[in-house]
């Protein structure tokens, strides 16, 4: 099983400031922890600190052991809140992403075995240092599973992949981009894992642009094969792909590999509505949604909320006047960040359309014959290559906005008419308090000041 961790970026900064102040001695505390699992991937979510008075058996510059009183109080808070537990402590002198010491690992294993009968949720041992975060998920048997990747999420995104760094492509490839982004953001791009769901007219240019920007790993998910109408819009596609009935993910994946930029590409042919495939979302740092149906978007927006994922949703629409002339070429980009509005909040999803899309084929045919459904979900929307290619570019720019922290003062959702060149902000920067997503949210990103178990 591969384990990932998401922490609200503001919370991560507060934890580090609060605990590292006790340097040179180690310091720590117990925090709420949630988890979501799909297949062989688990994503942990770090929440608020439990209001537990800290008592230590030992506290020194390289050692911190909680005593029975602190442990008992933390268990009580965890059970009251209905969450798991994370024990977070510091390594004050580690200026690199830290890892658990041998003493830390023995303590974590002992706590994991003890907590297995005392709490219902997961347990993790985490360490924070001036150089970043590290740690492990601890099983009921006391086995430690190292955390593969740690994402600090919010309107600014940063990713830490343990002590490993992203693979450099060489200055000859991205010298001019480094001049624009700087070395830190370029390194983040090289370590980034982006999953693109839907690799048609919007997803395929997004894949190529992200690869050319330097993203280190791409996962491509789509159930369809290339058809004649796809060839002009799918980057990398040719008429021969139609004759060979090639899968879109294979065509786009091969096209990205031919660039020779060292991008790690995984092509997955399937439907994201299949729960088996959803583990590919949990391992991503960013998910780009470029599908043309509401039900897959509903799956992605819900999982993004529950798992603390950053989700860039793209939509396109062609406007035509009554006389047949083009009126508009609209694209919409909505960046769903943990703690922000979801697609339901923005009114992006249609429940009746979702229900229609999820009907079994035989039942849908019967209901269409009886006039209960229109079959509109099956009708292809008009499309223009210039529009879908632009949408792929704007989706890719969304990743740069996240890395640069630009969304701290720019809108999460925008609409651009690529025909006129005009753009507009889409209202809704905060979650709708009456939205269903409020029922999905874990305690890990409740508003600041909320005290778990208080």
NORJOTA-V875686 format. One record per backbone hydrogen bond with DSSP energy under -1.0 kcal/mol. NH is the residue of the N-H (numbers start at 1). CO is the residue of the C=O. E is the energy in kcal/mol with one decimal. If there is no record, write none. Layout:
NH_CO_E / NH_CO_E
This chain:
2_40_-2.9 / 4_42_-2.6 / 5_149_-2.1 / 6_44_-2.6 / 7_151_-2.6 / 9_153_-3.1 / 12_8_-2.8 / 13_9_-2.0 / 14_10_-2.1 / 15_11_-2.8 / 16_12_-2.2 / 17_13_-2.4 / 18_14_-2.7 / 19_15_-2.5 / 20_16_-2.5 / 22_19_-1.5 / 23_20_-1.8 / 25_22_-1.5 / 26_60_-2.8 / 29_88_-2.2 / 31_86_-2.6 / 32_48_-2.8 / 33_84_-1.2 / 34_45_-2.3 / 36_43_-1.9 / 38_41_-2.3 / 41_38_-1.9 / 42_2_-2.5 / 43_36_-2.8 / 44_4_-3.3 / 45_34_-2.6 / 46_6_-2.0 / 47_32_-3.3 / 50_30_-2.5 / 52_50_-2.5 / 57_65_-3.1 / 58_65_-1.1 / 60_63_-3.0 / 65_58_-2.5 / 67_55_-2.0 / 71_67_-2.2 / 72_68_-2.6 / 73_69_-2.0 / 74_70_-2.4 / 75_71_-2.3 / 76_72_-2.0 / 77_73_-2.1 / 78_74_-2.6 / 79_75_-2.4 / 80_76_-2.0 / 81_77_-2.3 / 82_78_-1.4 / 83_78_-1.9 / 84_33_-3.2 / 85_122_-2.6 / 86_31_-2.1 / 87_124_-2.4 / 88_29_-2.6 / 89_126_-2.0 / 90_27_-2.0 / 91_128_-1.8 / 94_91_-1.7 / 105_101_-2.5 / 106_102_-1.9 / 107_103_-2.3 / 108_104_-2.8 / 109_105_-2.4 / 110_106_-2.1 / 111_107_-2.5 / 112_108_-2.8 / 113_109_-2.1 / 114_110_-1.9 / 115_111_-3.0 / 116_112_-1.1 / 118_115_-1.5 / 119_115_-2.3 / 124_85_-1.6 / 125_136_-2.4 / 126_87_-2.7 / 127_134_-2.5 / 128_89_-2.2 / 129_132_-2.9 / 131_94_-1.8 / 132_129_-2.0 / 134_127_-1.9 / 136_125_-2.4 / 137_145_-2.6 / 138_123_-2.6 / 139_143_-2.9 / 142_139_-1.8 / 145_137_-3.1 / 147_135_-2.2 / 148_3_-3.0 / 150_160_-2.9 / 151_5_-2.8 / 152_158_-2.8 / 153_7_-2.3 / 157_402_-2.0 / 158_152_-1.8 / 160_150_-3.0 / 164_161_-1.6 / 173_170_-1.2 / 174_170_-1.2 / 175_171_-1.4 / 178_174_-2.5 / 179_175_-1.6 / 181_177_-3.0 / 182_178_-2.5 / 186_182_-1.7 / 187_183_-2.5 / 188_184_-2.0 / 189_185_-2.3 / 190_186_-1.9 / 191_187_-1.4 / 192_189_-1.1 / 194_217_-2.4 / 195_286_-2.4 / 196_219_-3.0 / 197_288_-2.9 / 198_221_-3.3 / 204_200_-2.1 / 206_202_-1.6 / 207_203_-2.2 / 208_204_-2.1 / 209_205_-2.7 / 210_206_-2.7 / 211_207_-2.1 / 212_208_-2.4 / 213_209_-2.1 / 215_210_-2.3 / 216_189_-1.7 / 217_192_-1.8 / 218_264_-2.8 / 219_194_-2.1 / 220_266_-3.0 / 221_196_-2.5 / 222_268_-1.6 / 226_246_-2.7 / 230_227_-1.5 / 233_230_-1.4 / 234_230_-2.4 / 237_234_-2.0 / 241_238_-1.5 / 243_239_-1.3 / 244_240_-1.6 / 245_242_-1.3 / 246_241_-2.3 / 248_224_-2.5 / 251_247_-2.1 / 252_248_-2.8 / 253_249_-2.1 / 254_250_-2.5 / 255_251_-1.9 / 256_252_-2.2 / 257_253_-2.2 / 258_254_-2.1 / 259_256_-1.1 / 260_257_-1.8 / 264_216_-2.6 / 266_218_-2.6 / 268_220_-3.3 / 274_271_-2.4 / 277_274_-1.7 / 280_277_-1.8 / 281_278_-1.3 / 282_278_-1.1 / 283_279_-1.1 / 284_281_-1.4 / 285_193_-2.9 / 286_193_-1.4 / 287_310_-2.6 / 288_195_-3.0 / 289_312_-3.1 / 290_197_-3.0 / 298_294_-2.3 / 299_295_-1.7 / 300_296_-2.2 / 301_297_-2.8 / 302_298_-1.8 / 303_299_-2.3 / 304_300_-2.3 / 305_301_-1.8 / 306_302_-2.5 / 307_303_-2.4 / 309_304_-2.1 / 311_336_-2.5 / 312_287_-3.2 / 313_334_-3.0 / 314_289_-2.4 / 315_332_-2.1 / 317_330_-2.7 / 319_328_-2.9 / 321_325_-3.3 / 324_321_-1.9 / 327_319_-3.5 / 328_319_-1.6 / 330_317_-2.6 / 331_416_-2.4 / 332_315_-3.0 / 333_414_-2.3 / 334_313_-2.5 / 335_412_-2.3 / 336_311_-3.5 / 340_337_-2.8 / 346_342_-1.9 / 347_344_-1.4 / 348_343_-2.8 / 354_350_-2.3 / 355_351_-2.5 / 356_352_-2.1 / 357_353_-2.3 / 358_354_-1.7 / 359_356_-1.1 / 364_360_-2.6 / 365_361_-2.2 / 366_362_-1.8 / 367_363_-2.6 / 368_364_-2.5 / 369_365_-2.1 / 370_366_-1.5 / 372_367_-2.6 / 378_375_-1.6 / 388_384_-2.2 / 389_385_-2.7 / 390_386_-1.4 / 391_387_-2.2 / 392_388_-2.0 / 393_389_-1.7 / 394_390_-2.5 / 395_391_-2.3 / 396_392_-1.8 / 397_393_-2.1 / 398_394_-1.3 / 400_396_-1.1 / 401_397_-2.2 / 402_398_-1.8 / 403_399_-2.2 / 404_400_-2.3 / 406_401_-1.7 / 408_405_-1.5 / 409_406_-1.6 / 414_333_-2.3 / 415_424_-2.8 / 416_331_-2.6 / 417_422_-3.3 / 418_329_-2.9 / 421_417_-2.9 / 424_415_-2.7 / 426_413_-2.7 / 435_432_-2.1 / 438_435_-1.6 / 439_436_-1.7 / 441_437_-1.2 / 445_442_-1.3 / 446_443_-1.4 / 450_447_-2.0 / 454_451_-2.0
